[in-house]
Amino acid sequence: MSELLRKRGKRPVLVSEDARDINRDACDVHVIVDWEATELDEAATRIARSGVLPTGVVNLVDPLVGWQARLARSYGLPGGEQAREKLASKASVREEMGLAGLSTLWFASGRADSFPVDSVPGYPLIVKPCTDSGASRLVRRADCETQLRDHLRDITDAAGPDFQVIVEEYVDGTEMSIDGPVLDGVFTGLFVVEKNGRDEERNHDTGVLVSPPSSGRVTSAAEVMTDRISALCRRLGLSEGWLHVEARVSADGSCELIEINPRVAGGMHPAAITRTCGVDAVEVMVRMAIAEEDGRELKSCVRSDEVVGLINLEPRSEGDVVAETSLEQMLGVAGVVDGYVWQPFRVSSLEQENFFAAFMVAGPDEAEVMAAVERVHGAFSFHVVP
């Protein structure tokens, strides 16, 4: 983002809580804010003392969505809509979807240490953080009352007694994601992914994420969900932005929203969107934040017919991850067009996704893509040092 801002004659300013933030050297100014202990007025004072008058606020981190909206609103900048704070809360989104007649999914929310387990109507259920569940952090499935109580106790131990969770009806089916812009209150699903071979036990996006979906059922459900998200945006008053939407599709073709994030998806998604749609989603977010996005290019954007597969790799134990295969070697594997390998990488918790390596493969059809996926798994190796 700092490079994109410099190209537009802007000074990138990093606002973070870590004095040693790895991004600080990429920016002209670094303002340190303790997100948990600092009020909005104090944050604005620190920004002013640094000699900065913001012309835009950009954020790609889920826990800071509320901060982004409040800061932008305080300076009268794009992205300050109350709707963004609504989207940051899964309970608020569920409530609005229900009130608008866009969802019939049962849900309830409350503190992890005092959630009324006796009130749930049936199982299976999903329990997860009400906010900040990025990388599937602390997401659990409960098939009975005992499991739900155990999960709530574990979440309380991990995150504290005041931690807010949402418990909702589990949708048995195929998971999908939709990325795209909101323009004039209309959400356009540019990049749709069908998630095959997910780790349903841990709720992690392993396996292979295929775009466009191979199933007509998923394609149709994506169109339905896109219309529902547009209706939600209009209800909330969100006229512009970028959304990453996740949903599940049942065997009968019905679908339900899982979560919605006011940002582009992470991992290989931005590169895949650029490759297949000709759009740099991060650049779009930057342009929207500084009021330089007119939407004409986005409205005329058409996805190519190329099939891509996104492969996320992670260990199943804690420790230092050592990749035995380099990114350069992997880019020489037939069908691999992009990727990353993070080194060094340490897994300190298995309560979230730890994708230290990811690759994008491409081909004219799904058969070619799946063959390339097999080559990736055969070529890449790593080990974990406890």
N, C-alpha and C positions, 0 to 999 in steps of 0.2 A: 504493500500500500504506500510506503514511503516513496518508492520509485514513481508510482503513478501520480502522487501528489506533486513531486518535484517537476515532473513533465508539464504540469499545469501551473507552474510558478508558485506553488504553495510550500510553506514550511511545515514538514511533518513534525508533530509534537506528540510524544508518547506520554500517556497518563496511566500509571500502573502503581501497584503497591510494593514492588520489589526493586530496591535500589540497585540490584545487580541484574535487572531484567536483560535477557539476551538480545532484545530488540533496541536497546537504548542507543547503541552506536549508529543505528540506521536513521536516527531522528536528530533534528536540530536541538530540541529541548526535551528534557525528561522531567515531568512533574510527578512527584510521589504522593499517592493518596492511599490511606488505609480504608479500603472499601467497607469494612465492618464497623469502624469507629468514627468515620468522618461524615459530617452533614454536607448537604449540597452547597450551602453558603460558604463553608470553609473550603471545599474543593474549588469553588469559583475564585475565592480569594487567593489560593495558592497558584492557580492558573494565571491570575492577573499579576501577581508578584513576579512571575517568570517573564513578564513582558509580552504575554500572548493574548490576543483577542481572537477567539475561534471563528472560523468561517465555515466549519463543518465538523461533525462528530461521527466517526466511523467505528464500528465494533463488530467483531466476528466471534465473540466469546459469550456463550449463553448466560453465565451468571451476571454479566454486566449489561444485559439488555435494558433493565430498569434504569441504571445509571446513564446509559446512552440517551434514553428518551428524556430523562429529567434534565440532563445537561443541555441537550439540543433545545428543549423547550425554554430553558432559562435564558438562552441567548437568542431565541427567536429563529432558530435554524431548522432546516428540514429534518425529519425523523423524530420530532418531539411529540408525536401523537400519543394520546392516552392508550390508544389501541395497542401500541407496542408493549406496554406494560401488561395489558390483558393477555397478550399472546405469550408472555413469559410465564404465566401461571396455567398449568394444565387444568386445574379446577375451574378457573375462569373461562377457559376455552370450552370445556365440556358444558358448563352452564349456559353459555351463549349459544352453543350449537343446539342444545336441547330446547331453549326458549324459541329459537328460530325454526324449529321443526326439522333440523338438519341431522339429528342423531337421536337414537333411542337407547343408547348404551347406558346401562346402570353404572353409577359411580358414587363415591363419597370421599370426602377428604377430612383430614384432621391431624393431630399430633401423633407421631409414631408410638409414643409411650402410653397413649390413652385412647387409641382408636377403638370405637365400639364394635368389636368383632361380632357380637351377637346380632348386629343389625343387618349383616350382609344376607342377601336373598338366596345365594347359591354359589357353586363353584363350577369350573376353575375361575380364578381371579388373577389379575396382575396388580402388584403393589410396587410403587416407584415414587421418587421424589416429586413433590408438587411443582418445584422449580429446579433448574440446574440438574437435569439427568443426562447431560451430555456424555457420550461414550458409554451409554447404557449403565451408568453408575448406579449401584444399589437397586437395580431392577430385578424383581423376583416374581416367579409364578407360584401361586398357591392352589393346590388341588383339594384341600380340606381345611377345616378349622385349625387343626394342630399346626399345619404348615404355615398358615397365615400368622398365627400367634408367634411361631418361631421366627418368621421373617421380620415381623415388627420388632421383636426383641433384638434381633441382630442389627437391624437398621438403627434402632435407638442406641445400641452400644457403639456403632460406628460413627453416627452423626450427631448424637445428643438427644435429650428428651424433648426439646422444643422443635425438633425437625418435623416439617410438614410433609405428609405423604398423601398420595391419591390412590385409592383402591378402586379398581374398575373391572367390569366384566371382561373376560378373556375372549378374544375373537379367534376361533380356530380357522386357519386358512393360510393364504400366501401373503407375505408382506411386500409392500412396494413403497417407493418414494417418488416424489415429484418435485422438481426444482423449476423455478421460473419467476418472472417479474410480475409485480402488481402495477398496473397503469390505469389511472382513472377509475380505481376501485375494481378492476377486472384482473383476476389472476390467470396467467397463461402458463400451462404446463409444458415447458420446453423440453425437459429431459426427464423421462420416466424410466424407472429401474424396477425390474422384477428380481426379488432376492431369492436365489435358489441355494439350497443347502445351508441355510442359516443354522447357527448353534442355538436351537430353541431352548435348551436347558439353561444356558447362560444369557440368552437374549442378545447374542453378539452377531454382527454382520460378517461372519466368515462365509465360506462357500464361495459363490460367484454372483455378483450383481450384474444382471444382463439388461442392456438397453439397445433397442426398444424391447418391450416384453414379448416373450414368445407365445404367451397365452392370450387369446382373444378376450377371455374373461377378465384378465388384469387390465388390458387395454381399455375395455369398456368401463371398468370400474374407475380407472384413472380419469376418464372424461367426466364421469359422474362426480368424483371427488373434486375435480377442478372447478366445476360449477358450484359446488357447495362452499368451497373456500372463497370464491368470488362473492357469494351471498354473505358469508361471514365478514369479509372485508368491508362490504358496503354497510353492513349492520354496525360494525365497530367504527366506521369512519376512516379506514386505512385506504388512502388513495394511491400511495406509491411505496415501492419497496421491493425487496427480493425475499422469497419464501422457500423454505425447505419443508416439505410436507411428507409425513409418513402415515401409511394406512395399511389396513389388512383386508383381504378379499376372501370371503367365504366361498364354499364350494358352489353355492347357488348364485354367485355373482354379486351378492350384496356386499357393501363395504362400510367400514367405520374408520374415522380418523383416529390415529394413535397419538401423534403430536405434531406441532407446527412450530417452526423456528424462523424468526425474522432475519435470516442470513442464508448464504449459500452453504451447501453441505461441505464437509471437510474431506480429507483424504484425496483420492484421485478424481473426485467429482468435478472440481473446477476445470481441470485439464480436459476431462471427458466432455464437458459442456462446450468448451472452446473448440474442441476437435469436431464435434458433431453438429454444433449449432452456430459456430462462428462468433460466439459471444463470450467475452471475458466477464464472468459474473462478478468477480471482485472489483473490476474496473467500473462496472455498472453501479455497484454499491457506492463506490467512491464518488462517481459523478452525481448520483442522487443526493449524497450527503452534502455536496457543495453546490447543489442546484444547477448543475450543468448537463443533466440528462433530459433530452426532449422526448425520448421514447420512440422516435421515428424508426430507427434501426431495429429496435426490439419488436415493434409491431409488424415489421415485414420479415422477421426472422423465420426460417424454415429449417427443421432438423433434417440432416442428411439420412440416407438409407443405410449407412454403415452400421454394422452390429459391433458393439463393444462389450467387453467383460471387465469388471473391476474385481480384483482379488486382494483381500486383506489377510495378512498373516500375523499371528500372535502366538506367544508361548503359553503354556498352561501351568507354569510354575514361576515363583518369584526369584529374582536374581538379576545378574547382569547378562544381557542378551548379546551373544557374539555371532554375527553373520559370517558364515563360511563362504558365501558367494557374494561377489560385489555387484553393484548396480550396473557397471559396465558389462560384466558377464551376462547379466540378465537381459540387457538391451540387445544382446546378440542372439537371443533365443527367438526362433521364428514366431511371428505374431505379436511379440511384445513391442509396444510402441512408446511406453512411458512408465515411470515408476519412481519410487524412493526407497531408500534403506537408511534408517536413522541409526547412527553409531556415534558415540556410545548411547546405549539405551538400557535403563534399569526398570524392571517391573517391581514396584513396591506394594502393589495391591492387585488382587484378582477380582475386585469388586467393580471393575470397569474394563472396557476394551483397551487392549494394549497393542495397537497396530503399529509395530515398529517398521514394517515393510509392507508395501502395496504396489501392485502392478496393474497396468491397463493393457489389455490385448484387444486386437481388432481384426475384423474379417468381413467378407461379403455376406456370410450367413452364420447362423448359430452353430452349425456343425463345425465350421472352421474355428470359431471362437472357443468352443469347448475343447477342441483338440489342442489349441494353444494353452488353455488353462491347465490341461494335463502336463504339457511340457514345462510350464512354470513350476508346478509342484515337483516335477521330477528333477528340475535343475537347481532349485533353491534349497539351501540347507543352512541350519543354524543350531546353536546349542546354548544352554543357560548355565551360568556359573552361580551357584547358590551363594 
